Amino acid sequence: MRTVAALYVDPHGPYPRMRGVDCWDESRDARAYAGPHPVVAHPPCGPWSRLRTFCRHQSRDCAPIAVEQVRRWGGVLEHPQCSTLWAHCNLPLPGGFPDEFEGWSVEVDQVAYGHKARKRTWLYVVGVSPSRVHFRSGGTPTHCVNSRKRGTHLLELSAAGRRRTPQQFADLLVDVARRSQRQGIWQRVSKAQPECAELADRHYSRRKVGSPQFMPPGNTIVLHMPGAVFGWWRPDPKSGIKAMNGLDGWTCTIFRNESTGILSSELILAAESFIDDCGPDGLITYVADAKVRSTNPGACFKAAGWRATGRSADGRKTLLQKPWCGKAVAA
């Protein structure tokens, strides 16, 4: 499970109860978050709301910092509808074109996710294609934010009720962040990237040390970060060529991690987010048992949810696979 950092959150809200979520509440000062995980950001909205004139106790600098954090690490930022943060940071309006960071915005009603009030909300998303996420609509509010202003029969929510994030909405935002391809771990590069070739030279699977190429012909996704390289390969479906093992999916042909501070399983999960479509056999890799130091070959892949499913034709390698989950769809 890929870790997500939840920034500027209530310690009594839904996020501390969620698996794989690193919570940054006021005591940790989320402004200091420096990666490496994608984020869900709930910066204080008072200084940017319609009632900002009356806001005295919330820091105005948190929200612009949160925008930079989402742009740097990928993920999603949440703020009320018509937040002036959008104009201040030049964020695209809901329904508009993506910005230079490939970020886009959407308006959702939190009542569709279990909130008592309609609570129209704007989301700014970076690193996830809009086509990969489904947002709910509908829901019937039982309360409102200000009954006197609205002239409605609905009950008025307390301040705590207005701030509350429904569990289903938190689930949605974490799911979106986990699918982000724009985060500070991997950068997609050419398969002739010199730094990647140097790392590949030190991998046991390297056939010709010093060669500028280290990936097979076909469709490739090469990812690089300082001290690590990851390569996905798949025969071009249009060519009619099949993999020698008969499996149809994306194969990790190389993964070398010489970096420090980030678990190999985290890197694998982050690399999976670069896959947009896949064959019926899902994600595939082989580990040469005799070439690794571990007594548990493929341990980092297993920690990322992969399972040993067989052996190579020569019996020397463990075959590991992981089902392809498809696009992120809000439950």
KEZA-919051 format. One record per residue (C-alpha): x negated, y, z negated. Coordinates in steps of 0.25 Angstrom, whole numbers, padded with zeros to 4 digits, always signed. Each point is the difference from the previous one (the first is absolute). Layout:
# KEZA-919051
XYZ
...
***
This chain:
# KEZA-919051
+0000+0000+0000
-0006+0013+0004
-0001+0010-0011
+0007+0014+0001
-0003+0012-0009
+0012+0007-0005
-0003+0014-0003
+0006+0011-0009
+0010-0010-0005
+0008-0002-0013
-0006-0010-0009
+0014-0004-0004
+0005-0002+0014
+0000-0012+0009
-0014+0000+0005
-0008-0005-0012
+0009-0013+0001
-0004-0003+0014
-0010-0010+0004
-0012+0006+0008
+0003+0014-0004
-0011+0009-0006
+0007+0011-0007
-0005+0014-0002
+0008+0008-0010
-0003+0013-0006
-0010-0006-0010
-0008-0005+0011
+0001+0013+0009
+0003-0005+0013
-0007+0012+0007
-0013-0008-0003
+0005-0012+0008
-0011-0003+0010
+0004-0013+0007
-0001-0010+0005
+0015-0005+0000
+0011+0006+0008
+0009+0009-0009
+0015+0003-0004
+0000+0014-0004
+0010+0007-0009
-0006+0014-0002
+0007+0010-0009
+0011+0006+0008
+0004+0012-0008
-0009+0010+0006
+0005-0004+0014
+0015-0001-0002
+0011+0009+0002
-0001+0004-0015
-0015+0002+0000
+0002+0014-0006
+0004-0006-0013
-0011-0010+0000
-0010+0003-0011
-0007-0013-0005
-0004-0008+0013
-0013+0002+0007
+0001+0005+0014
-0013-0006+0005
+0004-0015-0002
+0009-0001+0013
-0010+0006+0010
-0011-0010-0006
+0010-0011+0001
+0002+0003+0015
-0015-0001+0002
+0000-0013-0008
+0011-0006+0009
-0007+0005+0013
-0014-0006-0005
+0005-0013-0006
+0013-0002+0008
+0014-0003-0007
+0012+0009-0003
+0003+0013-0007
+0014+0003-0006
+0006+0013-0003
+0014+0006+0000
+0007+0004+0013
-0004+0014+0005
-0013+0000-0009
-0008+0012+0004
-0012-0009-0001
+0003-0004+0015
-0003+0014+0005
-0011+0003-0009
-0008-0012+0004
+0005+0000+0015
+0007-0014-0002
+0009-0004+0012
+0015+0001-0003
+0009-0012+0000
+0003-0004+0014
-0012+0008+0005
-0013-0004+0007
-0011-0007-0008
-0011+0010-0005
-0015-0001+0003
-0002-0011-0011
+0011-0008+0007
+0009+0003-0012
+0015+0001+0002
+0012+0004-0009
+0014-0006-0002
+0012+0004-0009
+0006-0011-0008
+0011+0000-0011
-0004-0007-0013
+0014-0004-0002
-0002-0011+0010
-0010-0006-0009
+0007+0001-0013
+0000+0014-0005
+0012+0006-0006
+0000+0013+0008
-0002+0001+0015
-0014+0007-0003
-0004+0003+0014
-0015-0002+0001
-0011+0003+0010
-0012-0010+0003
-0013+0002+0006
-0006-0013+0005
-0014-0002+0006
-0006-0012+0006
+0013-0008+0003
+0008+0001+0013
+0014+0004-0002
+0004-0012+0008
-0005-0009-0011
+0009+0005-0012
+0015-0001-0001
+0007+0010-0009
+0013-0002-0006
+0012+0009+0001
+0013+0000-0007
+0003-0001-0015
+0011+0007-0008
-0005+0010-0010
+0007+0000-0014
-0007+0013-0005
-0006+0013+0005
-0011+0009-0004
+0008+0012-0002
+0015-0001-0002
+0003+0014-0002
-0007+0004+0013
+0006-0011+0008
+0014+0002-0005
+0001-0015+0000
+0007-0010-0009
-0013-0008-0001
-0007-0001-0014
-0012+0008-0001
-0013-0007-0002
-0010+0003-0012
-0014+0005+0003
-0005-0014-0003
+0010-0006+0010
-0004+0010+0011
-0015-0004-0001
+0002-0015-0001
-0005-0008+0012
+0009-0012+0002
-0008-0013+0000
+0005-0003+0015
-0006+0013+0004
-0013-0003-0006
+0000-0013+0006
+0002+0006+0014
-0011+0011-0002
-0010-0011-0005
+0003-0009+0012
-0002+0012+0010
-0013+0003-0007
-0005-0014+0001
+0002+0000+0015
-0009+0013+0002
-0011-0002+0010
-0006+0014-0003
-0007-0002-0013
-0014+0002-0004
-0005-0014+0000
+0000-0004+0015
-0002+0008+0013
+0003-0006+0013
-0013+0000+0009
-0005-0005+0013
-0005-0015+0000
-0014+0006+0005
-0001+0009-0013
-0015-0002-0004
+0003+0000-0015
+0009-0011+0002
-0009-0008+0009
-0011+0002-0011
+0009-0006-0011
+0004-0011+0010
-0015-0004+0001
+0001-0004-0014
+0012-0009+0001
-0002-0015+0001
+0009+0000+0012
-0009+0009+0008
-0004-0007+0013
-0010+0010+0006
-0006+0009-0010
-0003+0014+0006
+0011-0001+0010
+0009+0013+0001
+0012-0009+0001
+0005-0009-0011
+0015-0002+0004
+0005-0010+0010
+0007+0005+0013
+0015+0003-0002
+0008+0009-0008
-0008+0005-0012
+0002+0009-0012
-0014+0003-0007
+0000+0007-0013
-0011+0007-0007
-0003+0006-0014
-0014+0003-0006
-0005-0014-0003
+0011-0008+0006
+0005-0005+0014
+0013-0008+0003
+0004-0005+0014
+0013-0005+0005
+0001-0007+0013
+0011-0006+0009
+0000-0004+0014
+0008+0009+0009
+0014-0005+0001
+0001+0005+0014
-0012-0008+0004
+0006-0014-0003
-0013-0004-0007
+0002-0008-0012
-0009-0001-0012
-0008-0013-0001
+0007-0004-0013
+0014+0001+0007
+0004+0010-0011
+0007+0013+0004
-0003+0012-0009
-0010+0010-0004
-0013-0006-0005
-0010+0006-0009
-0013-0004+0007
-0010+0008-0009
+0001+0006-0014
-0012+0005-0007
+0001+0009-0013
-0013+0005-0005
+0007+0012-0007
+0002+0002-0015
+0012+0004-0008
+0011-0006+0009
+0004-0014-0001
-0001-0008+0013
+0015-0004-0002
+0004+0014+0001
-0008+0002+0013
+0007-0012+0006
+0014+0006-0004
-0004+0013+0005
-0005-0006+0013
+0014-0007+0002
+0007+0013+0001
-0006+0002+0013
+0008-0011+0007
+0012+0005+0007
+0005-0014+0006
-0005-0014-0001
+0003-0014+0005
+0007-0011-0007
-0012-0005-0007
-0003+0013-0007
-0013+0004-0005
-0012-0010+0001
-0014-0002-0004
-0011-0010-0002
-0010-0001-0011
-0012-0009+0001
-0001-0007-0013
-0015-0003+0000
-0003+0015+0004
+0006+0007-0012
-0005+0000-0014
+0014-0001-0007
+0005-0014-0004
+0013+0005+0004
-0001+0003+0015
+0009+0012+0004
+0002+0004-0014
+0002+0015+0004
+0010-0004+0011
+0008-0009-0010
+0000+0012-0009
+0007+0008+0011
+0011-0011+0002
-0007-0009+0010
+0001-0015-0001
-0009-0011+0005
+0008-0008+0010
-0010-0009+0006
-0014-0002+0006
-0007+0004+0013
-0002-0011+0011
-0014-0003-0005
+0005-0001-0015
-0010+0010-0004
+0009+0012-0003
+0012+0003-0008
+0012+0005+0008
+0007+0011-0007
+0013+0007+0004
+0010+0010-0005
+0014+0002+0006
+0003+0013+0007
+0010+0008-0008
+0004+0009+0012
+0004+0015-0002
+0003+0006-0014
+0015+0000-0002
+0006+0006-0012
+0007-0010-0009
***
